[in-house]
């Protein structure tokens, strides 16, 4: 059973285990602490940042914890740690419920939720972290903890049960990142009514020759201005790809795919973008209507099951998948367009940036603003998530915003506590971590607790 992304070259676990029950996870944690083994936790392994790796570790694979229970409450579902996005969407379609999940069919619900969780449903229903209302995990002492807003239940290996009113651990996992709090065995997530009117997918494909500055920047300015007008029913992505040659950029592509959830009142907003496309550019337009979100998942292409490499740092490349969260003020300022124009001027066959924007956070007009989460303020209020694959000038983009997405960011990154959580949240997270896992049994790079003294290997 492979993972989506390979670990850092040269890193490998000493033991790999596939538990099928929380009780087995408890025994594994006890074994690891008895033998002073680093514990790494892996589900699907969608991890460009090597967080699921610890050299000579006990690798606990949670991918067989597949239970899904709808009877906990009318407004929630309990999800085993091995459940993926498509599996939960399939289950939800059978009971007439809507759940917020990742874009990708094969991403695991747990790691995605704990890292913040961007989604095409986030602008309307909240981020993945917002959906968490309960967590079950095995802590560093081998005990099984069930935590919700009413408090904490602690179950020992010998069957003894203790009750506490404290629920700080719930706040910590609502955006505090995975692999550092314990081995998550289940999450309890919010459910929502299925919206009337289904979902509409709108798309444009541009491929054009010619001026890579004027035409290109005009289209970008139009897109950014349009994105600022969207309310919580809209979510989507845009990819910008210049095609380099020895003479610089003389051809570029722009692909935009957006979803409108509920009803048929999308055309006026959509046409506000399409009718203002610069003259001389003729995009291919597509519009599809779907009855349910599960219908969209069913039509999506199957994803590769072969592992993709961990993108290690080389030369000036910072590694992994660098990202920055863009606020409304930044998008409105035009600073990003100027940077992109400058980079296009440097575009050659050997080096050329491409960009991917995702409008799948909670910065849209009327998007929900849950304050009881541990994500960064930027993750909550930003309107766009910008990914810059293999850029050599990441500092240019970092200056546009002080926060990054925990699950997609640079491997080599300064001031990562501020970028992931904000310093105020990180101080609270560190306090919870030290109180719950004093010896740093659970560790991962650039996770809460990484700044503490630890014997684990660092790269």
N, C-alpha and C positions, 0 to 999 in steps of 0.2 A: 504494500500500500504506500504509494509515493506521496510526496508533498508537492505543492504547486511551485514553490521556489526552493532551489537547492540551498543548503547552508554555505557559509563561507568556506572556501577551499582549505582543507586541512583540519576542519572541525568535525568531529563525529562523536556520537554518544557511546558510552560504554554498554548501556542496556537500553532496550526499547520495549515498552509494554503497551498493550491495548486493553485497558480495563473495560468491563461491560457494566459495572455497578459502582456507585459511590463508595461502597464498603471496600472494594478492591483498590480504589484510588487511595483510601486511607492507609491500607497496608503498604502500598507503594511509597507513599510519602514517609512512613515510618522506616521503611527499608533504606531510603535515600539518606535520611537524617542519621540513622544508625551508622552508615558507612561513609558519611561525610561526602556525599555525592551532590553535585549541582543538579537541580531539577529543571529540565526544560519541558515546556508544555506545547503540544502541537495538535491542531485539528486538521484543517485542509492545507495549512502551510502557505496561504497567500501572504507572503512576507518578503518584501524587497529589502527589509532592514535587518535581517538576520536575527530577529528577536527570538525565534523558536530554536535557536542553537546555543548550546553551551558544551564546550569540549569535555569529553570523558564524563558525560552526564548520564542521568537516568531520564530518558525521553519518554514522557507519558503522553501517549496518543489518545485523544478523547473522541476520535471519529466514530466509535461504535456506541456512544451514548446517544441513542436516537429517539428516546421517548418524547412524545408530544401529547400533552394533556390539556383539554379544553374545559374541564369541569372545575378548575380552581375558583373561577368566578366568571360572571357573564361578560366581563370586560378585560379578561386577561387569558394568557395561555402560558403553560410551563413547557419549556423547550430544553431538551437535553443538549449537552455541549457539542455533540457531533452533528447536529442538524444544520443543513445548509439552506441557503436562501430559497432555492427551487423546491426543496422538500417541504419547507414551511408554507410556501405559496400554494403548493398542491394540497396540503392538508387544509389550509384556510378556505380554498375553493369548495371543499366538500361540506363545510359547515356554514358557508355564507358569511365569512368574516374577512376583514381586511387587516393585514399586518404590514408594518414598515420593514422592508428588507433591503439588502444591497442591490445594486444594478446587476451584478454578475450572478449567474445561476449557481455557481459552485463555491461561492464564498461562505464560510461558516458564520452563523449568527452571533456567536459569542465574541470572538475577537473583533469582529466588525462593530458590534454594539459598544464594547468597552472602550474602543478607540475614538468614539464620537459618532461614527456611522452616517456618512452622507448617503443620500438616496433620492430617487426621483419622487418619492412621497414625502421627503423631509420638509419642503416648503409649506406643505399643508398640514402635516401631522406631527412634525418634529423629527429631530435627529434620532439615530439609533440609540444613543445614550438616554434620550428622553423617554424611550419606551420601557426602560428597565424599572420594574416596580418590586422586584425581589431577586435574590441571588442565593444559590446554594454552592458552597465551595468547601474544599478540604484545606484547612489551614496548615501552617508550619508545624503545629503540634500533633498533626494527624487526626484532629477532631473534625467532624462535619458540621458546618455552620449554615443555618438557614436565616437569612436576614431580609426583613421588609420594613415598612414604615412603623410597624408596631414594636419592633425590637429584634433581638437575636436569640435563636435557639442553638445551643452547643451540644452536640451529641458525641460522647466519647466512644472509643473502640470497645469498651466493656459494656456499652449500652446505657450508661448514666447520661441524664439530660439536665442541662442547666438553662435557665432563662435570664435574659438581660434586657433592659429597656433601651440600651444603646444601639443605634443603627447607623453610626458613622461609616461603617464599611459599605453600606449601600450607596451613600454619597460618593465614596471613593471609586467604586466600580462604574458609576454613571459618568464615564468619560476619562477615568484615571488610567486607562490602558490595561492591557492584559499581561499575563505571565508573571506578575509581581505581587499579587495579593493572595494567591493560592491556586489550586487547580479547580477551575470552575467546572462544576458537574451539571448545572442547570441554571437557566434564567427564567424569571417570570416577566412576560412582556405584555404591554397594552395591546388590546384589539380595538378595531374601529368598525363602524357600519360601512358596508360597501356603498360608495357614492352613486347617486343616480346619474345616469348618462354615460357610464363607463369612462373610457379614456381615449383621447385622440392623439395620434402621433403625427407630427408635422415635420417635414424635412426639406432641406435645400442642399444641393451639391453644386459648388462653383469650381470650375477649372478654367483658368484664363491665362493668356499670354499678355505680355506688355509691361506697362509701368508697374514695378513692384513697390513703388512708394506712394504715388498719388492715388491710383485706383485702389490699391490695397489699403491705405490708411483711411480713405473715405468709407470703405466697407466696414472696417473695424470701428470707426467712430459711430457709424450707424448701428452696428450690433451692440456696442456698449451702451449707447443712449437708449436703445430699445429694451435692453435687459433691465434697466433701472425702472421701467414702467410696469414690470410684471408683478402680479399678485401671487398669493399662495397656491393658486391652482396650476401654476406653470412651473416646469422644471425641464432641464435639458443640458445638452453639451454642444460645444463648438470646437472644431479642430482646424488649426491653421498650419498649412504645410507649404513652405516655399521649396521649389525644386531647383537645386543649385546647378551651375555649370561653371566652367573655367572663366566665363565672362560675368559671373555673378548671377543674381536672381533674374530670370526672364520668364518664369512660369510659376504659378502658385495655385494651391487648392484650398478651398474653404468648405467645410462640411458642418451643417448645423442640424441638429435633431432635438426637437422639443416636444414635450407631452403636456396636454391639457386634460385635467381630471374633472369630469362631471359636467354634463350638458353640452350644448352646441353653440355656445356664445364665444367661440374662440376666434372666428374669422376676422373680426374687426381688429383685434390685437395682432393677429398673425400678419394681416395685410399691411398694418402700420410699418412692418419691417420690409416685406417683400416689394411693396410698391415704390419704395424709396431706394432700391438698389441702384447704384450708379449706372448711367447709360453705357451701353457697350458690353455689359456683363449679363449673360443670359443663363441663369441657374436652372438646373433640373429640380422640379418641385414634386413632392409626394405628400399625400395625406391619407392616413389609414385610421379607421375607427375600430376600437376594440371593446368588447362587452365587459371584460374584466381585466385586471392586471395579470392574472394567471394566463390569459390568452396571449398577452405580450411575451411572457416567459416561454410559453409553448412554441411560439414562432421564432424565438431567438436561436441563432446558430449554436450548435454544440461547441463547447470550449475544449481546447487542448487538454489532454490529461498528462502529457509528458511534461516533466519539470522544466521551468525556465530558470536560467542562471540567476544567482544572487549577483546584483550589479555592484561589484566591489569598487572602491575608489581607485582611480588610475590618473596619473598626471594631475591635471587641474580639475578633473571630474570628481564631484563630491560623493558619488556613489548613490545607489538606490534610485529613487524617483523624486527629485526635488520639487517642492511645491510652496506656494505662498497663498494666504487667504486675503482676498481683496475687499476692502470696505466700499460702501457707496461713495464716500468722499474721494477715494483713490480712483475709482472707475470714472467718476464725473470729472476729475481733474485733467484727464488726458495724458497723464504722465506715462501710463503703460504704452499708449500708442507711440509716443516719442521714443521710448526704449526699443520697441519692436521695429520701428523705422530705422533706427541706428543699427540694430542687429542685421536687418535685411541688407543694409549697405555693406556689411562685412561678409555677406553670404557667398561662399565659394563651394566648389565641389568637395573640398576636404572638410569644411566646417559650416554647418548651417543649422540654426535653431528652428525647432518647430514648437508649437504651443497647443495646449488643450485646456479649454475652459469648461468648468462644470457649474451650472447654476442649480445646485441640489443641496443647499444648506437652509438656513432659516432667516436669511436677510431680505427675502422678498417682502413686498407690501402685505401686511396682515399675517405674516407667518408667526407661529407660536413662539413664545419666548420664556421657556422654562428656566427659572433662575437656580433651581436646586440641583445643579449638576456641576461636575468638576472640570469640564472642558474649558478651554480658553475663551475669553470674551470675544475674540476674533472668530472662533468657530461658531459662535452663536449669531453674531451680527453681520458677518461678511456676506456679500452677495455672490461672489464668484470664487471658485477654487481653481488656481492656475497651476498646471504641471508643466515643467520644463525638462524634458528628457535630455540628459547628457549635455547640459549647458556647461560652458567653461567660465561663464560670467554670472554666477548665481547671486553675487553680492548686488548686482544691479536690480534684481527682482526682489531680493530680501528687503531692500530699502522701501519697497512699495507697501509692505505690511509687516508687522512684528510677530505674526502668528502663522503656524503651519499645521497641516493635518497630521495627526499622530501616525496614521497608517500609511501615509504616502509623503515622504519627505527625504531630505538629503541624509546620507549616512554620516558624512562629516559635517557637523553643524554646530556652530557656537551658540551658547545661551539657549540650549534646547529646553530647559524647564520653562522659560518665559515663552518660547515659541509654541510649546504644546499646551501649556495650562495657564500661563500668566503667573508671575511670582507669588501673588497672594494665594491663589489656589494651590500652588506647589508647596508652599509652607504648610498648609493644612493637610495636604496629601502626605507629606513627609512625616508629619506628626502621627497620622493614622498608621502609616507603614511601620514606623519605629515601635509604636505601641503593640501592633498586631504581630509583627515579624521582626523582633528585636535582633535576631542573628542573621537577617537577610538570607533566609533559606531560599526564597524565591527571588531570582535576579534576572534581569535582561538589560541589554545595553540601551542607554537613554530612556530608561523607564524609571518610575518613582523608586527611590532607594539606590540608584546607581551612584550617587554622590557619597553614599555611606562607605565606611571601610568594609571591604569584602575580599574574600580570597578567590573569587571567581576570575576567570580569564577575561582580559579586555583586549580589544583590537584597536 
